[in-house]
């Protein structure tokens, strides 16, 4: 009798867990579908920012193409050719991190977008697992153009500042629809650490990094590495 009850309890537990997992999958798919057409209103990162939130959503048509090219040059040169995951970059990052020293990431723009739009900044392997799931979903449901549009609107571009429109106004006093290659490159160079890296007056390594990105903008344009965004 006791064994039968235990088996019954175990079966109910498995069924409950299955239902919860199914509900979580359905919820995540619906969430991604909604954000495929609706501007992302707020993110966990924004809500946790003690400096407040300054943001201004802009459609991709109102963001200078050089800004798109700059982030591809700086963050993810294979953006148009991978399925959301750059396996070579991930392997290299793992090898480098195993040697110690500065921790490197292998995240693509798609992964960063999934994290920024749906998740939080820290969390270890659990968050990484969720990030992979949402990356898969946005690649399948949104496509590259929407991924880039969301990325450029929710990425942190400064202290309490989110999106390239708010960043452009803060740093250069004008909209993101007319960024120069230098301005776009400087914003892209600061994206990984926007609270610590200067956009207006970079110096040393950061200035050189910005100059490198600016030169790569031409390579992205020449080789059509941003073509998927404008198909």
C-alpha positions, 0 to 999 in steps of 0.5 A, spaced: 500 500 500 505 504 502 509 503 495 503 504 491 502 511 494 509 512 493 509 510 486 502 515 485 506 521 488 512 520 484 507 520 478 503 526 480 510 529 481 512 528 474 506 530 471 506 536 475 513 538 473 511 536 465 505 541 466 510 546 469 515 545 463 510 545 458 507 552 461 514 555 461 515 553 454 509 556 451 509 562 455 516 564 453 514 563 445 508 567 446 513 572 450 518 572 444 512 573 439 509 579 442 516 582 442 517 580 435 512 586 433 512 590 440 517 595 442 521 592 448 518 596 454 523 595 459 528 590 461 530 586 468 537 590 467 533 597 466 529 595 472 535 594 477 539 600 474 540 604 480 541 610 476 534 610 473 532 609 465 533 614 460 531 610 453 528 612 446 525 606 442 527 607 435 525 603 429 531 600 425 530 605 419 531 611 424 538 608 426 544 610 421 547 604 418 554 605 420 551 604 427 549 597 425 556 596 421 560 598 427 556 593 432 557 587 427 565 589 426 566 590 434 561 584 437 560 579 432 563 579 425 559 572 423 552 575 425 549 574 418 552 567 417 551 564 424 544 561 427 545 565 433 551 561 436 558 562 434 561 555 436 568 557 434 568 564 438 565 560 444 571 554 443 576 560 443 573 563 449 573 557 453 580 555 451 582 562 453 579 562 460 582 556 462 588 559 461 586 564 467 587 572 466 581 576 463 575 572 462 573 572 455 566 571 452 564 568 446 557 571 446 554 573 439 549 579 438 543 574 438 545 571 445 546 578 448 539 580 445 536 574 448 539 576 455 538 583 455 531 583 452 528 577 457 533 575 462 538 578 467 546 580 467 548 574 472 546 567 473 551 562 471 549 556 467 542 556 469 541 563 466 546 561 460 541 555 459 535 560 458 539 565 454 541 559 449 533 557 449 531 564 448 537 565 442 534 559 439 527 562 439 529 569 436 533 566 431 527 562 428 521 567 430 524 574 429 530 573 424 536 578 424 533 584 422 529 584 428 534 582 433 539 587 431 533 592 432 532 590 439 539 589 440 540 597 438 534 599 443 535 595 449 543 595 450 546 599 455 550 605 452 551 609 458 550 610 466 542 609 466 542 610 458 539 604 454 539 604 446 543 607 441 538 613 440 539 615 447 546 614 447 547 618 441 543 624 444 547 624 450 554 623 447 553 627 441 547 631 441 543 629 435 539 623 433 542 616 432 540 617 424 546 621 423 551 618 426 558 619 423 563 613 423 567 615 428 561 616 433 558 609 431 565 606 432 566 609 439 559 607 441 560 600 439 567 600 443 564 602 449 558 597 449 561 591 453 562 596 459 558 602 458 559 604 465 566 604 465 568 606 458 568 613 455 565 615 449 566 622 448 573 622 450 576 615 449 584 615 450 589 609 450 587 602 448 580 604 448 581 610 443 585 605 439 580 600 439 575 605 437 579 607 431 580 599 429 572 598 429 571 605 425 576 601 419 572 595 420 566 599 418 568 599 411 570 592 411 563 590 413 560 594 408 565 592 403 563 584 404 556 585 405 556 583 413 550 586 414 546 584 408 541 580 412 539 586 416 537 589 410 534 584 406 
